[in-house]
């Protein structure tokens, strides 16, 4: 009887422990027919991530008791059209790989590879995906600008008990290497804002220094600041943002301003999306404007059909093109996405 009682207690303890932990497998499969038109060359092909980046990942949370939790997040991107990893042939957790300690009253400490604070502050109707995504400094072929992700990051996020106010502080030290804007460099970032009901507004700043090239050891300091917000009127949501990227060092002294106005309008089982975005390098002849409109039709909570059309107008020395096409200096480009997304 004692043995039976002991086994019952152990089984109950194991059951409680299991109930306090959870691990989720999640992902997105997104395929897109991409059409690009430019003044020099056109392109038609099958791509990936026209609505949401294709990905697969694992995330989990363990309740440690007393309002304390531990969590992890491993997320890998891939290109659905050929099955390759997003940044290489191998599937790697480069979208996010973090471990966290979370407290209901004091917030979250997160360690690992993650989005930068300025990137978290983007307000884009197209979610920085597909042919309609927001223009960025690096799209113009410049070697400075907004950094999407960083490795070796230590981040702190405020708790969700501050009456709608939130904040993030981040520090990363990746060592020196070729400037990719994604992997290398040492820096920090901060974001503060307010989100409550239909209102969301935030401001963010980030600074990164990195090696100019594989053979040039000189440092470039890249600084990014952006201010954005959105308001949900019910019948439509309005999104606005303005930002500035600055590069200094290694013979570089340049600034780029970025502007975005967008809207999303729910229509039955679907969503209309539209935006205008501009990237304009100061004191130069580099500028581009993009106009985009799209529609997402939800077949279910997890599956959607979508299409997006974008028109891009270059000015002077800019030659940015859409969906793999090429265009001449100052010429225009057109792009079309037609795709299917399934989330699991």
C-alpha positions as CSV (number, residue, x, y, z in Angstrom):
1,X,0.0,0.0,0.0
2,X,2.9,2.4,0.8
3,X,4.4,1.7,-2.6
4,X,1.0,2.4,-4.3
5,X,0.6,5.6,-2.4
6,X,4.1,6.8,-3.3
7,X,3.5,6.1,-7.0
8,X,0.2,8.0,-6.8
9,X,2.0,11.0,-5.3
10,X,4.7,10.9,-7.9
11,X,2.2,10.7,-10.7
12,X,0.2,13.6,-9.3
13,X,3.4,15.7,-9.0
14,X,4.4,14.8,-12.6
15,X,0.9,15.8,-13.8
16,X,1.1,19.2,-12.0
17,X,4.6,19.8,-13.4
18,X,3.4,19.0,-17.0
19,X,0.3,21.2,-16.6
20,X,2.6,24.1,-15.7
21,X,4.7,23.8,-18.8
22,X,3.7,24.1,-22.5
23,X,5.6,23.7,-25.8
24,X,4.0,24.8,-29.1
25,X,5.0,23.9,-32.7
26,X,4.0,26.7,-35.0
27,X,4.7,27.9,-38.5
28,X,3.6,29.6,-41.7
29,X,3.7,28.3,-45.3
30,X,3.3,31.2,-47.8
31,X,3.8,30.8,-51.6
32,X,3.6,33.8,-54.0
33,X,3.5,34.2,-57.7
34,X,5.7,37.3,-58.2
35,X,5.5,39.5,-61.3
36,X,8.0,42.4,-61.7
37,X,8.2,45.0,-64.5
38,X,11.1,47.4,-65.0
39,X,12.4,49.6,-67.8
40,X,15.5,47.2,-68.3
41,X,14.2,43.7,-67.5
42,X,11.1,42.0,-66.3
43,X,10.7,38.9,-64.1
44,X,8.0,36.3,-63.3
45,X,8.5,33.5,-60.8
46,X,7.3,31.7,-57.7
47,X,8.5,33.2,-54.4
48,X,7.8,32.9,-50.7
49,X,6.4,35.2,-48.0
50,X,4.2,37.7,-49.9
51,X,1.9,38.0,-46.9
52,X,3.9,36.6,-44.1
53,X,7.4,35.2,-44.0
54,X,7.4,31.3,-44.3
55,X,8.7,29.9,-41.0
56,X,8.7,27.1,-38.5
57,X,9.4,27.3,-34.8
58,X,9.0,26.1,-31.3
59,X,8.1,28.1,-28.3
60,X,7.4,27.2,-24.7
61,X,6.6,28.6,-21.2
62,X,7.1,27.1,-17.8
63,X,5.3,28.5,-14.8
64,X,7.8,28.6,-12.0
65,X,5.3,29.9,-9.4
66,X,5.0,33.2,-7.6
67,X,4.3,35.0,-10.8
68,X,7.7,33.9,-12.3
69,X,7.9,32.2,-15.7
70,X,10.6,30.9,-18.0
71,X,10.3,30.7,-21.7
72,X,12.1,30.0,-25.0
73,X,11.5,30.8,-28.6
74,X,13.3,29.1,-31.6
75,X,12.1,30.3,-35.0
76,X,13.6,29.5,-38.5
77,X,12.7,31.1,-41.8
78,X,12.6,29.3,-45.1
79,X,11.7,29.9,-48.7
80,X,8.7,27.7,-49.6
81,X,9.3,27.7,-53.3
82,X,12.6,25.7,-53.0
83,X,12.6,24.5,-49.4
84,X,15.9,26.3,-48.5
85,X,16.6,28.1,-45.3
86,X,15.9,31.8,-45.5
87,X,19.6,32.9,-45.3
88,X,21.3,29.7,-46.5
89,X,20.5,26.2,-47.8
90,X,20.4,24.9,-44.2
91,X,17.4,25.6,-41.9
92,X,18.7,27.8,-39.0
93,X,16.9,29.6,-36.1
94,X,18.1,33.0,-37.4
95,X,14.6,34.7,-37.2
96,X,14.6,34.3,-33.4
97,X,16.4,32.2,-30.8
98,X,15.9,33.4,-27.3
99,X,15.4,32.3,-23.7
100,X,13.5,34.5,-21.1
101,X,12.6,35.1,-17.5
102,X,9.3,36.8,-17.1
103,X,7.6,38.3,-14.0
104,X,4.1,39.6,-13.8
105,X,5.2,42.7,-11.8
106,X,8.6,43.5,-13.3
107,X,8.6,42.5,-17.0
108,X,10.9,40.3,-19.1
109,X,14.6,39.7,-19.5
110,X,15.3,38.1,-22.9
111,X,18.6,36.8,-24.1
112,X,19.6,35.8,-27.6
113,X,18.9,36.7,-31.3
114,X,15.9,38.9,-31.7
115,X,14.4,42.0,-33.5
116,X,16.1,45.3,-32.7
117,X,14.1,48.0,-30.8
118,X,13.8,50.4,-33.8
119,X,12.5,47.6,-36.0
120,X,9.9,46.7,-33.4
121,X,8.6,50.3,-33.8
122,X,7.7,50.0,-37.5
123,X,4.0,50.8,-38.3
124,X,3.5,49.3,-41.8
125,X,0.2,48.2,-43.3
126,X,2.0,45.4,-45.1
127,X,3.9,44.1,-42.1
128,X,7.3,44.6,-44.0
129,X,6.4,41.7,-46.3
130,X,5.8,41.2,-50.0
131,X,6.0,43.7,-52.8
132,X,4.1,46.4,-50.8
133,X,6.5,46.4,-47.8
134,X,8.0,49.6,-46.4
135,X,11.0,51.2,-48.1
136,X,14.2,51.2,-46.1
137,X,17.6,52.8,-46.5
138,X,19.4,49.6,-47.5
139,X,16.8,49.1,-50.4
140,X,18.6,52.1,-52.0
141,X,21.9,50.2,-52.1
142,X,23.4,52.1,-49.1
143,X,25.5,50.4,-46.5
144,X,23.9,51.9,-43.5
145,X,20.3,51.9,-42.1
146,X,17.8,50.2,-40.0
147,X,19.0,46.9,-38.5
148,X,16.3,44.2,-38.5
149,X,17.7,41.7,-36.1
150,X,20.8,41.3,-33.9
151,X,22.6,38.4,-32.3
152,X,24.0,38.3,-28.7
153,X,21.3,40.6,-27.4
154,X,20.3,41.3,-23.8
155,X,16.8,42.9,-23.8
156,X,14.5,44.1,-21.1
157,X,10.7,44.6,-21.6
158,X,8.5,46.4,-19.1
159,X,5.5,44.6,-17.7
160,X,2.0,44.9,-19.1
161,X,0.7,46.6,-15.9
162,X,1.7,50.2,-16.6
163,X,-1.7,51.5,-17.9
164,X,-0.8,51.1,-21.5
165,X,2.8,52.5,-21.4
166,X,5.6,50.1,-22.5
167,X,9.3,50.2,-22.9
168,X,12.3,48.1,-24.2
169,X,16.0,48.5,-23.6
170,X,18.5,46.4,-25.6
171,X,22.3,45.9,-25.8
172,X,24.2,43.7,-28.1
173,X,27.8,42.9,-28.8
174,X,28.5,40.8,-31.9
175,X,32.1,41.5,-32.6
176,X,33.4,43.0,-35.8
177,X,32.7,41.7,-39.3
178,X,31.4,42.6,-42.8
179,X,28.5,45.1,-42.6
180,X,25.3,43.2,-43.4
181,X,23.0,45.2,-41.2
182,X,21.7,42.0,-39.7
183,X,24.4,40.0,-38.0
184,X,27.5,42.1,-37.1
185,X,28.2,45.1,-35.0
186,X,28.1,46.4,-31.4
187,X,25.2,48.6,-30.3
188,X,22.1,49.3,-28.3
189,X,18.5,50.3,-28.8
190,X,15.6,51.7,-26.8
191,X,11.9,51.9,-27.5
192,X,9.1,53.6,-25.5
193,X,5.4,54.1,-26.2
194,X,1.8,53.8,-25.3
195,X,-0.8,51.3,-26.5
196,X,-4.4,51.2,-25.2
197,X,-7.6,50.4,-27.1
198,X,-7.5,51.9,-30.6
199,X,-4.4,53.9,-29.9
200,X,-0.8,52.9,-30.4
201,X,2.3,55.2,-30.6
202,X,6.0,54.6,-30.1
203,X,9.4,56.1,-30.6
204,X,12.7,54.2,-30.9
205,X,16.4,54.8,-31.3
206,X,19.2,52.5,-32.1
207,X,23.0,52.8,-32.7
208,X,25.3,50.2,-34.2
209,X,29.0,50.3,-35.1
210,X,30.4,47.8,-37.6
211,X,33.3,47.1,-39.9
212,X,33.0,48.8,-43.3
213,X,33.9,45.8,-45.4
214,X,35.9,42.5,-45.3
215,X,39.1,44.4,-46.1
216,X,38.3,47.8,-44.6
217,X,38.7,47.7,-40.8
218,X,37.4,51.2,-40.4
219,X,34.2,51.5,-38.3
220,X,30.9,52.9,-39.6
221,X,28.4,54.2,-37.0
222,X,24.8,53.6,-38.0
223,X,22.1,55.4,-36.2
224,X,18.3,54.9,-36.6
225,X,15.4,56.8,-35.0
226,X,11.7,56.5,-35.9
227,X,8.4,57.7,-34.6
228,X,5.2,56.0,-35.5
229,X,1.6,55.3,-34.5
230,X,-1.7,53.9,-35.4
231,X,-5.4,54.6,-34.6
232,X,-8.2,52.0,-35.2
233,X,-11.4,53.8,-36.2
234,X,-13.2,50.5,-36.4
235,X,-14.1,50.9,-40.1
236,X,-10.4,51.5,-40.9
237,X,-7.0,51.7,-39.2
238,X,-4.6,54.5,-40.0
239,X,-0.8,54.0,-39.7
240,X,1.8,56.7,-39.8
241,X,5.6,56.7,-39.3
242,X,8.7,58.8,-40.0
243,X,12.3,57.9,-39.5
244,X,15.9,58.8,-40.1
245,X,18.9,56.7,-40.7
246,X,22.4,58.1,-40.4
247,X,25.8,56.7,-41.4
248,X,29.2,58.1,-40.2
249,X,32.8,57.0,-40.7
250,X,34.9,55.4,-43.4
251,X,34.3,58.3,-45.7
252,X,30.6,58.1,-45.2
253,X,28.5,61.0,-43.9
254,X,24.9,60.6,-45.0
255,X,21.3,60.7,-43.8
256,X,18.2,59.1,-45.2
257,X,14.6,60.1,-44.3
258,X,11.8,57.6,-44.4
259,X,8.1,58.3,-44.5
260,X,5.1,56.0,-44.5
261,X,1.3,56.5,-44.5
262,X,-0.9,53.3,-44.6
263,X,-4.3,52.0,-43.9
264,X,-6.1,48.7,-43.4
265,X,-9.8,48.3,-44.0
266,X,-11.8,45.2,-42.9
267,X,-14.3,44.1,-45.5
268,X,-16.4,41.0,-44.6
269,X,-14.0,38.1,-44.5
270,X,-11.2,40.2,-46.0
271,X,-8.9,43.1,-45.5
272,X,-7.9,45.9,-47.9
273,X,-4.4,47.3,-47.3
274,X,-2.8,50.4,-48.9
275,X,0.3,52.5,-48.3
276,X,2.6,55.2,-49.6
277,X,6.3,55.1,-48.5
278,X,9.3,57.2,-49.4
279,X,13.1,56.8,-48.9
280,X,15.0,60.0,-49.5
281,X,18.8,60.4,-49.0
282,X,19.6,63.9,-47.9
283,X,22.0,66.1,-50.0
284,X,22.0,63.6,-52.9
285,X,20.0,62.6,-55.9
286,X,18.6,59.3,-54.5
287,X,14.9,59.0,-53.8
288,X,12.2,56.5,-54.3
289,X,8.4,56.5,-53.7
290,X,6.2,53.4,-53.5
291,X,2.5,53.1,-53.7
292,X,0.9,49.8,-52.9
293,X,-2.6,48.4,-52.5
294,X,-3.7,44.8,-51.7
295,X,-6.4,42.6,-50.6
296,X,-6.4,39.6,-48.2
297,X,-9.3,37.1,-48.2
298,X,-9.5,34.8,-45.2
299,X,-10.8,31.4,-46.2
300,X,-10.5,30.4,-42.5
301,X,-8.7,31.5,-39.4
302,X,-5.5,29.9,-40.7
303,X,-5.7,30.1,-44.5
304,X,-5.8,33.2,-46.7
305,X,-5.6,34.2,-50.4
306,X,-4.0,37.5,-51.1
307,X,-2.9,39.9,-53.9
308,X,-0.8,43.1,-53.8
309,X,0.1,45.6,-56.5
310,X,2.8,48.1,-56.1
311,X,4.1,51.0,-58.2
312,X,7.6,52.4,-57.5
313,X,8.9,55.7,-58.8
314,X,12.6,56.4,-58.7
315,X,14.2,59.8,-58.8
316,X,17.5,60.7,-60.3
317,X,20.2,58.3,-59.1
318,X,17.8,55.7,-57.7
319,X,17.1,52.5,-59.6
320,X,15.2,50.4,-57.1
321,X,13.0,47.7,-58.8
322,X,10.3,45.3,-57.7
323,X,10.0,41.5,-57.6
324,X,13.3,40.7,-59.3
325,X,13.0,43.1,-62.2
326,X,15.6,45.8,-63.1
327,X,15.1,49.4,-64.0
328,X,17.2,52.3,-65.1
329,X,18.1,55.4,-63.1
330,X,15.1,57.5,-62.4
331,X,12.7,55.0,-64.0
332,X,9.7,53.3,-62.6
333,X,8.9,49.7,-61.7
334,X,5.7,47.7,-61.1
335,X,5.2,44.6,-59.0
336,X,2.4,42.1,-58.4
337,X,2.0,39.4,-55.8
338,X,-0.7,36.7,-55.9
339,X,-0.4,34.1,-53.1
340,X,-1.7,31.6,-50.6
341,X,-0.8,31.6,-46.9
342,X,-1.5,28.8,-44.4
343,X,-0.6,29.2,-40.7
344,X,-0.3,26.2,-38.3
